[in-house]
Amino acid sequence: MANSSDADIKQTPLREVHEKFGARMVPFAGWNMPVQYSGIKAEHLAVRNDVGVFDISHMGQFIVSGENAGAWLNRQLTADINKLGDGQGQYTFMLNEQGGVIDDLIIYRTAADSYFMVVNASMIDEDYAWLAGKLEDGVTLENHSDAWAGLAVQGPKSSDLYSKLIGDALALPPRNGIATAEVDGETIVVCRTGYTGEDGYEFFCASEQGPKWFERFVTEGEEFGCLPCGLGARDSLRLEVCYPLNGSDLSPTRTPLQAGLKFAVAMDKGEFTGRSVLAKQLEEGLGERLVAFKMVGKSPPPRPHYPVAVNGEIISEACSAGLSPSLNEGIGMTYLPTELAKIGTQIEIDIRGRRFNAEIVKKPFYKKG
């Protein structure tokens, strides 16, 4: 989690309602965010078994439009934008010239000449500057991040809660879809995505309406077991399903191929920023890969940046790592040379000066059903 000085830290539109629900607030990516309310494990299990609501108002929203918007985005992102129809979205990457990850994001096509991008909170300014520096005629880039509040509603009962609150006013879009409507005179945007491995959606509304909607989802969701959830549960949920965290598992010095995320890279679509480096890696080898590890036997939970040793020699460090509330085991991810990045490789995690055994396991750690 990034630290910020009190003077620089930003507040989401939901600050007062977080305090009302008893949140413990912490600095994260330049924002004052709730880390937990009733407890990380309780919130984690609410999402796995029922439904939980997260504040994602700190994330950024860009709108790219114009007659050349699609072709231009196809050169800036790894997804094949030409394959998106109206109302469809795709997880993708913005790469630097070295093929490293600037940001991972979701791009939605809302019309033939208009796209809605959801980017990471800590990357809003950097992403915007990178894209603005590459603008061409026929493309307009707008940063709408301050205008929106966002909620992530996740869990097997999330659609039941949606039906109760929204009803027939706007049907839930299909997986990776986006839909927009006027509900009671307010514009809402619903995206059928998530960061937890559960069914769910992301709900965007005008920033001043955010507290009302957050409170409604939580209180009217009580009959479905709904809990307000913080960053702690969001991190443990996404780690269990091996969804990467930018700045930890993804970085400007490593490619999405090394992170095991080739599915989000359309190598056959033509030229895009960073493509030549990725093509070379596919031809000559990746060098290293992001793998999952699980602690073997009793140990304290692993944490990010803990040293990782193979055959007694420290050769890496943990990226994302922690205790899995679903499995009650220490889990994490780390980059290893490709010859060691195999299921069953024995490693050691250095936890505050003591070595504890772990082994490389298949992703993800947790799979529904």
Buried (B, 14 or more C-beta within 10 A) or exposed (E): BEEBEEEEBBBBBBBEBBEBBEBBBBBBBBBBBBBBBBBBBBBBBBBBBBBBBBBBBBBBBBBBBBEBBBBBBBBBBBBBBEEBEEBBBBBBBBBBEEBBBBBBBBBBBBEEBBBBBBBBBBBBEBBBEBBEEEBEEEBEBEBEBEEBBBBBBBBBBBBBBBEBBBEEEBBBBEEBBBBBEEEEEEEBBBBBBBBBBBBBBBBBBBBEBBBBBBBBBBEEBEEBBBBBBBBBBBBBBBBBBBBBBBBBBBBBEBBBBBBBBBEBBBBEBEEBBBBEBBEEBEEEEBEBBBBBBBBBEEBBBBBBEBBBBBEEEEBBBBBBBBBBBBEEBBBBBBBBEEEBBEEEBEBBBBBEEEBBEBBBBEBBBBEEE
